[in-house]
Amino acid sequence: GYPDQPAHKGDEIWDAATFAQFATAADALGAQIAVHAVGDGAVQAVLNGYETVQQTNGKRDSRHRIEHIEMLQPSDVHRFTALGVIAAMQPLHAPLSQAEENDVWPTRIWPKERPHAFPWQTLQQAGAKIAFGSDWPVVTLSTAEGIAGAVTRTPFAPGATEQALPLADTIAAYTTNGAYAEFQETQKGQLSVGMLADVVILSDNIFETSPDQLAAVTVDLTICDGDIVYRKDL
């Protein structure tokens, strides 16, 4: 329940049996499933559904996803790896520090739940594949701001845990892991012979940039599949 509504646990769109039925049918057709789930109960329900899918159809390289995962039960952390589920998350959805006084999100959970909020580092350390995105237009499309948020995040309230990610891991979440999430890891997501020539030239070397300056980094040049599609000086 919520601090201001202890008896309310949110409303289901589909009950567990219905979701398992539809997910099993979609998986049997070879489809990849992505489900929006924010709270720990919703995330657990989706993981339960994916587990039922595997028990019914057998395990395959399905790469089913859960979008957002803003809260997570500790007992569910290792299920992402065990079930091969992609954790599709958004750095700028999280309250990034205690300075964000106007962020309503912290008021929606109990203090005891704070350690389990936006658990990027927890999931990564458990071996889960994290794919970062923006969820635009909810937040800005700026990848620089997203990277900065992931790298500089500090506990948003007493009891919240350190969940910031190293810069290299954050970049991987935006690139190689994103490509993996859409079964295109042999085509894009990194600079390698035979892959799409998707290249972004930045204004600064982000590995030599102070973390608090990362959000100010801009794009000088963008190449998409070998074609220049953006130049800052044009």
QUIQUI-V164788 format. One record per pair of residues at least 4 apart in sequence whose ideal C-beta (glycine too) atoms are under 8 Angstrom apart, sorted by sequence separation. I is the first residue (numbers start at 1). GAP is how many residues later the second one is. If there is no record, write none. Layout:
I;GAP + I;GAP
This chain:
1;4 + 2;4 + 14;4 + 15;4 + 16;4 + 17;4 + 18;4 + 19;4 + 20;4 + 21;4 + 22;4 + 23;4 + 24;4 + 25;4 + 27;4 + 38;4 + 39;4 + 40;4 + 41;4 + 42;4 + 43;4 + 44;4 + 45;4 + 46;4 + 47;4 + 48;4 + 49;4 + 50;4 + 51;4 + 52;4 + 53;4 + 54;4 + 72;4 + 73;4 + 76;4 + 78;4 + 79;4 + 89;4 + 90;4 + 92;4 + 96;4 + 104;4 + 105;4 + 109;4 + 110;4 + 113;4 + 119;4 + 120;4 + 121;4 + 122;4 + 124;4 + 134;4 + 135;4 + 136;4 + 142;4 + 143;4 + 144;4 + 145;4 + 146;4 + 147;4 + 148;4 + 149;4 + 155;4 + 156;4 + 165;4 + 166;4 + 167;4 + 168;4 + 169;4 + 170;4 + 171;4 + 172;4 + 173;4 + 174;4 + 175;4 + 176;4 + 177;4 + 178;4 + 180;4 + 184;4 + 185;4 + 191;4 + 202;4 + 204;4 + 205;4 + 209;4 + 210;4 + 213;4 + 223;4 + 230;4 + 1;5 + 14;5 + 26;5 + 37;5 + 38;5 + 54;5 + 72;5 + 80;5 + 95;5 + 109;5 + 123;5 + 134;5 + 136;5 + 140;5 + 155;5 + 165;5 + 172;5 + 173;5 + 179;5 + 180;5 + 184;5 + 190;5 + 204;5 + 209;5 + 223;5 + 224;5 + 1;6 + 2;6 + 27;6 + 37;6 + 79;6 + 80;6 + 116;6 + 124;6 + 134;6 + 140;6 + 155;6 + 179;6 + 189;6 + 222;6 + 223;6 + 1;7 + 26;7 + 80;7 + 123;7 + 134;7 + 139;7 + 155;7 + 188;7 + 221;7 + 222;7 + 1;8 + 14;8 + 37;8 + 95;8 + 106;8 + 109;8 + 134;8 + 154;8 + 165;8 + 179;8 + 187;8 + 188;8 + 191;8 + 206;8 + 209;8 + 222;8 + 37;9 + 53;9 + 134;9 + 176;9 + 179;9 + 180;9 + 186;9 + 187;9 + 204;9 + 221;9 + 23;10 + 95;10 + 120;10 + 153;10 + 154;10 + 179;10 + 188;10 + 221;10 + 35;11 + 53;11 + 94;11 + 95;11 + 153;11 + 178;11 + 179;11 + 206;11 + 219;11 + 220;11 + 221;11 + 134;12 + 152;12 + 177;12 + 220;12 + 151;13 + 176;13 + 204;13 + 219;13 + 220;13 + 35;14 + 50;14 + 66;14 + 132;14 + 150;14 + 151;14 + 175;14 + 176;14 + 203;14 + 218;14 + 150;15 + 151;15 + 175;15 + 202;15 + 203;15 + 19;16 + 151;16 + 202;16 + 203;16 + 33;17 + 202;17 + 203;17 + 69;18 + 132;18 + 201;18 + 202;18 + 47;19 + 64;19 + 66;19 + 69;19 + 151;19 + 200;19 + 201;19 + 46;20 + 64;20 + 65;20 + 66;20 + 68;20 + 69;20 + 147;20 + 150;20 + 201;20 + 63;21 + 64;21 + 65;21 + 66;21 + 67;21 + 68;21 + 200;21 + 201;21 + 62;22 + 64;22 + 65;22 + 66;22 + 67;22 + 68;22 + 199;22 + 200;22 + 43;23 + 61;23 + 63;23 + 65;23 + 70;23 + 94;23 + 147;23 + 150;23 + 199;23 + 200;23 + 70;24 + 94;24 + 147;24 + 199;24 + 59;25 + 68;25 + 93;25 + 198;25 + 19;26 + 23;26 + 27;26 + 43;26 + 197;26 + 198;26 + 19;27 + 23;27 + 147;27 + 198;27 + 20;28 + 24;28 + 43;28 + 51;28 + 146;28 + 197;28 + 10;29 + 16;29 + 20;29 + 23;29 + 24;29 + 28;29 + 33;29 + 35;29 + 37;29 + 43;29 + 44;29 + 47;29 + 54;29 + 89;29 + 91;29 + 196;29 + 197;29 + 203;29 + 19;30 + 23;30 + 27;30 + 32;30 + 34;30 + 35;30 + 37;30 + 38;30 + 43;30 + 120;30 + 196;30 + 10;31 + 32;31 + 33;31 + 34;31 + 35;31 + 36;31 + 37;31 + 38;31 + 39;31 + 40;31 + 89;31 + 143;31 + 9;32 + 10;32 + 16;32 + 20;32 + 24;32 + 32;32 + 33;32 + 34;32 + 35;32 + 36;32 + 37;32 + 38;32 + 39;32 + 40;32 + 44;32 + 47;32 + 51;32 + 12;33 + 16;33 + 20;33 + 24;33 + 27;33 + 32;33 + 34;33 + 38;33 + 40;33 + 43;33 + 47;33 + 50;33 + 27;35 + 50;35 + 70;35 + 40;36 + 47;36 + 87;36 + 27;37 + 47;38 + 71;38 + 132;38 + 117;39 + 122;39 + 167;39 + 121;40 + 167;40 + 23;41 + 87;41 + 89;41 + 91;41 + 114;41 + 121;41 + 122;41 + 124;41 + 132;41 + 133;41 + 71;42 + 74;42 + 77;42 + 86;42 + 87;42 + 88;42 + 89;42 + 90;42 + 92;42 + 93;42 + 114;42 + 119;42 + 121;42 + 131;42 + 132;42 + 73;43 + 80;43 + 85;43 + 86;43 + 87;43 + 88;43 + 89;43 + 90;43 + 114;43 + 117;43 + 120;43 + 121;43 + 130;43 + 72;44 + 86;44 + 87;44 + 89;44 + 90;44 + 114;44 + 115;44 + 119;44 + 120;44 + 121;44 + 167;44 + 71;45 + 77;45 + 81;45 + 86;45 + 88;45 + 90;45 + 93;45 + 114;45 + 115;45 + 118;45 + 120;45 + 124;45 + 132;45 + 133;45 + 71;46 + 77;46 + 80;46 + 81;46 + 93;46 + 111;46 + 114;46 + 115;46 + 131;46 + 132;46 + 70;47 + 72;47 + 80;47 + 81;47 + 92;47 + 111;47 + 112;47 + 114;47 + 130;47 + 131;47 + 167;47 + 70;48 + 78;48 + 80;48 + 90;48 + 92;48 + 111;48 + 129;48 + 69;49 + 77;49 + 78;49 + 80;49 + 90;49 + 131;49 + 69;50 + 72;50 + 106;50 + 131;50 + 72;51 + 77;51 + 106;51 + 129;51 + 129;52 + 92;53 + 96;53 + 103;53 + 34;54 + 69;54 + 92;54 + 91;55 + 94;55 + 90;56 + 91;56 + 96;56 + 97;56 + 98;56 + 100;56 + 92;57 + 96;57 + 97;57 + 98;57 + 91;58 + 96;58 + 97;58 + 98;58 + 91;59 + 94;59 + 97;59 + 98;59 + 147;59 + 152;59 + 96;60 + 151;60 + 152;60 + 95;61 + 91;62 + 94;62 + 95;62 + 152;62 + 148;63 + 151;63 + 148;64 + 65;66 + 148;66 + 149;66 + 68;67 + 147;67 + 148;67 + 67;68 + 94;69 + 144;70 + 145;70 + 144;71 + 144;72 + 40;73 + 142;73 + 144;73 + 144;74 + 40;76 + 91;79 + 89;84 + 86;91 + 88;93 + 86;94 + 86;95 + 4;103 + 3;104 + 3;105 + 2;106 + 3;106 + 2;107 + 3;107 + 65;116 + 63;117 + 63;118 + 63;120 + 32;151
